[in-house]
Amino acid sequence: MRIISVNVNGIQAAVERGLLSWLQAQNADVICLQDTRASAFELDDPAFQLDGYFLYACDAEVPAQGGVALYSRLQPKAVISGLGFETADRYGRYLQADFDKVSIATLLLPSGMNGDEDLNQKFKLMDDFAKYLDKQRRKRREYIYCGSLYVAQQKLDVKNWRDGQQSPGFLAPERAWMDEIVGNMGYVDALREVSREGDQYSWWPDNEQAEMLNLGWRFDYQLLTPGLRRFVRSARLPRQPRFSQHAPLIVDYDWTLTI
């Protein structure tokens, strides 16, 4: 099973840069997109369809303010839109597809980089989502959360980590939140399960120097329930091609997706 997760920073612009043709060639079973900035109605347009895939979307009340989408080769048994709390649902931040023994979700957190209100919204959603994850881990079912979380957990995940400690994305409360999820709750970070190498980033500031010097941050994850740990075969963050400020996260699992 191959799952690709990518924050597109607006699906229209990403498609114009070749996103769909690239995805079509990757042979993924499930593709999770974040920050689509499009309504579910707009995504019904043939311009956003992938041959051989079902497409599902969850949009924000104001579509330009968020939205997530999921492509699947198999038609899921069920699709769940939203988490039942305002911090997520108002901005179209969560969509889950249920298969036979595993559920795969696409999730978008606020960046927290757009002022105090944005950061406060991020902290509130982090708190709500942590409580949700704590309940989910007790269920007799496996979960894969494909999240653009805008949180780097470790020094290894930020090129200039010393300076980064003062910036949203690597603040102490954010790192503690990730430590709680990956540490105390036992969720598995798919990339770190197979690689401890540095210089693996998923987001870069929008400037030439950041690109040239690889001044990146690792903000994007596939978080797994512990029962899936042994099935992670490979994970990578290719820097090219790029369709937004984020790199795609490609994870291969020794798992056959069924319904």
C-alpha positions as CSV (number, residue, x, y, z in Angstrom):
1,M,0.0,0.0,0.0
2,R,1.3,3.4,-0.9
3,I,0.0,6.6,0.6
4,I,1.0,10.1,-0.5
5,S,0.3,13.1,1.6
6,V,0.9,16.7,0.4
7,N,-0.2,20.2,1.4
8,V,-0.9,21.9,-1.9
9,N,-1.4,25.5,-0.7
10,G,-4.3,25.7,-3.1
11,I,-5.2,22.9,-5.4
12,Q,-5.8,25.1,-8.4
13,A,-2.3,26.4,-8.4
14,A,-0.8,23.0,-7.7
15,V,-2.7,21.5,-10.6
16,E,-1.4,24.2,-12.9
17,R,2.1,23.2,-11.8
18,G,1.5,19.5,-12.8
19,L,0.3,18.0,-9.6
20,L,-2.3,15.6,-11.1
21,S,-0.1,14.2,-13.8
22,W,2.6,13.6,-11.3
23,L,0.2,11.9,-8.9
24,Q,-1.2,9.7,-11.7
25,A,2.2,8.3,-12.2
26,Q,2.9,7.4,-8.6
27,N,0.7,4.4,-8.3
28,A,-0.6,5.4,-4.9
29,D,-3.5,3.6,-3.2
30,V,-4.6,6.7,-1.3
31,I,-3.6,10.4,-1.8
32,C,-4.3,12.9,1.0
33,L,-4.3,16.6,0.2
34,Q,-4.4,19.5,2.6
35,D,-5.1,23.2,2.2
36,T,-7.1,22.8,-1.0
37,R,-8.7,26.2,-0.8
38,A,-11.6,25.0,-2.9
39,S,-15.2,24.0,-2.3
40,A,-16.3,20.4,-2.6
41,F,-18.5,21.6,-5.5
42,E,-15.4,23.0,-7.3
43,L,-13.6,19.8,-6.8
44,D,-16.3,17.9,-8.7
45,D,-14.9,19.5,-11.9
46,P,-13.3,17.0,-14.2
47,A,-10.1,19.2,-14.1
48,F,-9.5,17.8,-10.5
49,Q,-10.2,14.1,-11.2
50,L,-7.7,11.3,-11.3
51,D,-8.3,8.3,-13.6
52,G,-9.0,5.3,-11.5
53,Y,-9.7,7.1,-8.2
54,F,-12.6,8.2,-6.1
55,L,-12.4,11.8,-4.9
56,Y,-13.8,13.0,-1.6
57,A,-13.5,16.5,-0.1
58,C,-14.2,18.5,3.0
59,D,-14.3,22.3,2.5
60,A,-14.1,25.3,4.8
61,E,-17.0,27.7,5.4
62,V,-14.9,30.1,3.4
63,P,-13.3,27.7,0.9
64,A,-10.1,29.8,0.5
65,Q,-9.4,29.4,4.3
66,G,-8.6,25.6,4.3
67,G,-10.1,22.4,3.0
68,V,-8.8,18.8,2.6
69,A,-9.3,16.1,0.0
70,L,-8.7,12.4,-0.4
71,Y,-8.3,10.3,-3.5
72,S,-8.7,6.5,-3.2
73,R,-8.4,3.6,-5.7
74,L,-10.9,1.7,-3.6
75,Q,-14.3,3.1,-2.7
76,P,-14.2,3.3,1.2
77,K,-16.8,1.6,3.3
78,A,-17.5,5.0,4.9
79,V,-16.2,8.6,4.6
80,I,-16.4,10.9,7.7
81,S,-16.1,14.6,7.3
82,G,-15.1,16.7,10.3
83,L,-14.3,15.9,13.9
84,G,-17.3,17.4,15.6
85,F,-15.6,20.4,17.1
86,E,-15.6,23.9,15.7
87,T,-11.9,24.4,15.5
88,A,-11.6,21.7,12.9
89,D,-15.0,21.7,11.1
90,R,-15.4,25.4,10.4
91,Y,-12.2,25.3,8.3
92,G,-12.6,21.9,6.6
93,R,-9.6,20.4,8.4
94,Y,-10.4,16.7,8.6
95,L,-11.6,13.9,6.3
96,Q,-11.5,10.2,7.1
97,A,-11.9,7.2,4.8
98,D,-12.7,3.8,6.5
99,F,-11.5,0.6,4.9
100,D,-11.6,-3.0,6.1
101,K,-9.2,-2.9,9.0
102,V,-7.7,0.6,8.7
103,S,-8.9,4.2,8.5
104,I,-6.9,6.8,6.7
105,A,-7.4,10.5,7.4
106,T,-6.2,13.8,6.0
107,L,-5.7,16.6,8.5
108,L,-4.8,20.3,8.3
109,L,-3.7,22.4,11.3
110,P,-3.4,26.2,11.1
111,S,0.2,27.3,10.6
112,G,0.1,29.8,13.5
113,M,2.3,32.1,11.4
114,N,-0.3,34.7,10.7
115,G,-0.5,36.5,14.0
116,D,-1.7,35.9,17.5
117,E,-5.3,34.9,16.5
118,D,-4.0,32.2,14.1
119,L,-1.6,30.9,16.7
120,N,-4.3,30.7,19.4
121,Q,-6.6,28.9,17.0
122,K,-3.7,26.4,16.3
123,F,-3.2,25.8,20.0
124,K,-6.9,25.2,20.6
125,L,-7.1,22.7,17.7
126,M,-4.0,21.0,18.9
127,D,-5.6,20.5,22.3
128,D,-8.9,19.3,20.8
129,F,-7.1,16.9,18.4
130,A,-4.8,15.5,21.1
131,K,-7.9,14.5,23.2
132,Y,-9.4,12.9,20.1
133,L,-6.3,10.9,19.4
134,D,-6.2,9.7,23.0
135,K,-9.7,8.3,22.6
136,Q,-8.9,6.8,19.1
137,R,-5.9,4.8,20.2
138,R,-8.1,2.7,22.5
139,K,-10.2,1.5,19.6
140,R,-9.7,-1.9,18.0
141,R,-8.8,-0.5,14.7
142,E,-5.7,0.9,12.9
143,Y,-5.5,4.5,11.9
144,I,-3.2,6.5,9.6
145,Y,-3.3,10.3,10.1
146,C,-1.8,12.2,7.1
147,G,-1.3,15.6,8.7
148,S,0.1,18.9,7.6
149,L,0.6,19.9,11.3
150,Y,3.0,22.8,11.0
151,V,4.9,21.4,14.0
152,A,8.5,20.2,13.9
153,Q,9.1,17.8,16.8
154,Q,12.9,17.6,17.1
155,K,16.1,19.6,16.3
156,L,16.6,17.2,13.5
157,D,13.4,18.5,11.9
158,V,14.5,22.1,11.5
159,K,17.6,23.3,9.6
160,N,18.2,26.4,11.8
161,W,16.7,25.0,15.0
162,R,18.3,27.5,17.3
163,D,16.5,30.4,15.6
164,G,13.4,28.3,15.0
165,Q,12.7,28.0,18.8
166,Q,11.2,31.5,18.7
167,S,9.0,30.8,15.7
168,P,5.6,29.1,15.4
169,G,6.2,25.6,14.3
170,F,9.0,24.9,16.8
171,L,7.8,26.6,19.9
172,A,8.2,24.6,23.2
173,P,4.5,23.9,23.6
174,E,4.3,22.6,20.0
175,R,7.2,20.3,20.5
176,A,5.7,19.1,23.8
177,W,2.4,18.4,22.0
178,M,4.2,16.2,19.4
179,D,6.2,14.5,22.2
180,E,2.9,13.6,23.9
181,I,1.4,12.1,20.7
182,V,4.4,10.2,19.5
183,G,5.8,9.5,23.0
184,N,3.2,9.0,25.6
185,M,0.3,8.1,23.4
186,G,2.4,5.7,21.3
187,Y,1.6,7.0,17.8
188,V,4.3,6.2,15.2
189,D,5.9,8.8,13.0
190,A,6.2,6.8,9.7
191,L,9.3,8.7,8.4
192,R,11.3,8.4,11.6
193,E,10.4,4.7,11.9
194,V,12.6,4.0,8.9
195,S,15.0,7.0,8.8
196,R,16.9,9.1,11.4
197,E,18.8,11.1,8.8
198,G,18.8,14.9,8.9
199,D,18.0,17.3,6.1
200,Q,14.6,15.7,5.5
201,Y,12.2,18.6,5.3
202,S,8.7,19.1,4.0
203,W,8.3,22.9,4.0
204,W,10.5,25.8,3.1
205,P,9.9,29.6,3.5
206,D,8.9,31.3,0.3
207,N,12.3,32.7,-0.7
208,E,15.2,31.8,-2.9
209,Q,17.8,31.6,-0.1
210,A,15.7,29.0,1.8
211,E,15.5,26.9,-1.3
212,M,19.1,27.2,-2.2
213,L,20.4,26.4,1.3
214,N,17.7,23.9,2.1
215,L,16.5,25.9,5.1
216,G,13.6,23.6,5.7
217,W,11.2,22.4,8.4
218,R,9.5,19.0,8.7
219,F,5.9,19.9,9.2
220,D,4.1,17.0,7.4
221,Y,3.5,13.5,8.8
222,Q,1.9,10.2,8.5
223,L,1.1,9.2,12.1
224,L,0.1,5.6,12.8
225,T,-1.4,3.6,15.5
226,P,1.2,1.2,17.0
227,G,-0.2,-1.9,15.3
228,L,1.0,-0.5,12.0
229,R,4.6,0.1,13.0
230,R,6.0,-3.1,11.6
231,F,4.3,-2.6,8.2
232,V,6.2,0.6,7.3
233,R,8.6,-0.3,4.5
234,S,9.9,3.0,3.2
235,A,9.2,6.8,3.6
236,R,10.6,9.7,1.7
237,L,10.2,13.5,1.1
238,P,11.3,14.2,-2.5
239,R,12.3,17.8,-2.9
240,Q,11.4,17.8,-6.6
241,P,9.0,18.1,-8.2
242,R,7.3,20.6,-6.0
243,F,3.8,21.9,-6.4
244,S,3.6,24.2,-3.3
245,Q,5.8,25.2,-0.4
246,H,5.5,21.6,0.8
247,A,7.1,18.4,-0.4
248,P,5.0,15.3,-0.8
249,L,5.4,12.6,1.8
250,I,5.4,9.1,0.2
251,V,5.1,6.1,2.5
252,D,5.0,2.5,1.4
253,Y,3.5,-0.1,3.7
254,D,3.6,-3.9,3.6
255,W,-0.1,-3.9,3.8
256,T,-2.9,-4.7,1.3
257,L,-5.8,-2.2,1.4
258,T,-9.2,-4.0,1.2
259,I,-12.8,-3.1,1.9
